[in-house]
Amino acid sequence: MNSSKNSSPLRLSSVSSEALIGIGITIAALGLLCLLLGLAEHLRSVPNVAAVWFALGAVMAIVGGFLAGFAQIRKRRG
């Protein structure tokens, strides 16, 4: 049995655009939760911890929004 004759060429598996939209929305939602946690820490008068949560939340919300947005553009093209 010679398996090299029947082998198909290697293909890279890609994530569907719907899955990317879902991942982006999830990351953005976690970012908003981090922003709310930063607000809670700020109201508790813990500014150092609040700054970390604000920064993490902002980055996650922006990255999640871009990921979902670019996935929608990819979905329209394909």
C-alpha positions in Angstrom: 0.0 0.0 0.0 1.5 3.3 -1.1 -0.1 6.2 0.7 1.8 8.9 -1.2 -0.3 8.3 -4.3 -3.6 9.0 -2.6 -2.5 11.9 -0.4 -4.2 15.2 -1.0 -2.2 18.5 -0.8 -1.9 20.1 2.5 -4.5 22.8 3.1 -4.5 25.3 5.9 -7.6 25.3 7.9 -9.1 28.7 8.5 -11.6 30.0 11.0 -15.0 31.0 9.5 -16.0 34.6 9.5 -19.0 33.8 11.8 -16.6 32.3 14.3 -14.3 35.4 14.1 -17.3 37.7 14.7 -18.3 35.7 17.8 -14.8 35.7 19.1 -14.5 39.4 18.5 -17.8 40.1 20.3 -16.7 37.9 23.2 -13.4 39.7 23.6 -15.1 43.1 23.4 -17.6 42.1 26.0 -14.8 41.0 28.3 -13.1 44.3 27.7 -16.3 46.1 28.8 -16.4 44.0 31.9 -12.8 45.0 32.7 -13.7 48.6 32.2 -16.5 48.2 34.7 -14.2 46.5 37.1 -11.8 49.4 36.7 -14.6 51.8 37.5 -15.5 49.8 40.6 -11.8 49.9 41.8 -11.7 53.6 41.1 -14.8 54.1 43.2 -13.1 52.1 46.0 -10.2 54.6 45.8 -7.6 52.1 44.5 -6.2 54.1 41.6 -3.3 51.9 40.7 -5.4 48.8 40.3 -8.1 50.8 38.5 -5.6 52.1 35.9 -4.5 48.5 35.1 -8.2 47.4 34.6 -9.0 50.5 32.5 -6.0 49.9 30.3 -6.7 46.1 29.9 -10.4 46.8 29.3 -9.7 49.4 26.7 -7.3 47.2 24.8 -9.6 44.2 24.8 -12.6 46.3 23.7 -10.7 47.8 20.8 -9.2 44.5 19.7 -12.5 42.7 19.9 -14.3 45.5 18.0 -11.6 45.4 15.2 -11.7 41.6 15.1 -15.5 41.6 14.7 -15.4 44.4 12.2 -12.8 42.9 10.0 -14.5 39.5 10.1 -17.7 41.1 8.8 -15.8 42.7 5.9 -14.3 39.3 5.2 -17.7 37.7 5.3 -19.1 40.2 2.7 -16.2 39.6 0.3 -16.4 35.8 0.4 
